[in-house]
Amino acid sequence: MNFLKNNCKALFLVLSIVLTYSCSSDDDAKPTPTPTPTATLSNMVPDSGPKGTVVSISGNHFGTDMNNITVYFNNVEATIQSVTNTEINVTVPARAYTGLVKVLVNSTELIGSEFEYIISDIQVSTLAGSTYGYADGMGSNAQFSYLSGLTMTDQGDLYVTDLFNHKIRKITPSGVVTTFAGSTDGFADGMGASAQFASPMDITVDGQNNFYIADNGNSKIRIITPDGIVTTLAGSVYGNADGMGTNAEFTYPKGITIDNQAHLYVTDITDSYIDSQLIRKITPTGMVTTLAGSIEGYENGSGANAKFSSPRGLTEDNQGNVYVADSGNNIIRKISPTGEVSTFAGSTSGYTDGTGADAKFNSPEGITIDSQGNLYVTDSKNHKIRKITPTGVVSTIAGSTDGFADGTGADAQFDRPARITIDSQNTLYVTDSENFKVRKITQE
């Protein structure tokens, strides 16, 4: 009897525990949460404009907390004005330039359409230089002779060819000028001041900070390592011959640029002794060939069928096309990777903005290109800086009559601007040759 009673108590206890556990589990069970809707983009208005433009970005499920949202124009963060679940209002940041719009909603990344950034503010200032002479120093304490070529490293340092001082000068972003290589007029390889150049005309730089010099008076292409050791890459005596390294001959190399495959392109101009106006190509190993050109004149065509007249600066795009400031013909030429030469912009000597052949230049000297494929040209005898879009539309961004003045756009003055380069922020740098200065052009 006690056994049965005890077993009944035990059974009752077990059933109570099971029932309690079952009820507790039912009470603690949580409902399945409703998924958070994924944010989407649908529209952006307007899709172009200058800095400060208010853009409305439409979509769904943005939420209402501005702290959860970040907007970028071409990877530059914008200021958010307001947010609703279906609309974000933002202000276009300065120096964003043309590129895609990106929206981050919490951890969700949304890629929108391209916003075309319109330059609305162009300021010209002086980075370094004063009167004719030779002096290292800060800003206006420095002196140059006839400035010609310039290039910029990834670290933001400029290197210029100081033509009649026969030197390569370095300029820091803050405007401190020092002498990198060269001494008196002559020819010598060596370290720093032990080296000699003869009127170095142009300079370019590769990804390892090796510098290549169009050593005009020596009819050679020189190379300078990052620590200042100068050697000769190609060229020997005055002449006109393709070949390897010092077996090749140049007359007067005037311009030089380098592409992303480390090929160099050189404008090689003759005088009355040798009638040739050539675009030369140099491989990384030093093999020199002629890409295009023949005797002086004007002719489009392939390779040696083309003619140039005093070609000067050159640059290249991402497709391997080379653009040349054909100074004597007052036009901008385009050379395809296969050597096919065409006219990109310009016609007769003069000054006119317009598209293609409707535009006019007067002795264009330097040329550079931005990440969007826009070309910038120093229109030397018009004393202006011109811009050419990828479709060939030519406009004037800075300069007026010859002289010297810092200022906004057309209020600025240059005197025979020579060469030009551009940095990743679309800031332009110009060797203002007869003002003996390096000028800086900020675009916003």
Disulfide bonds with the S-S distance in Angstrom:
none
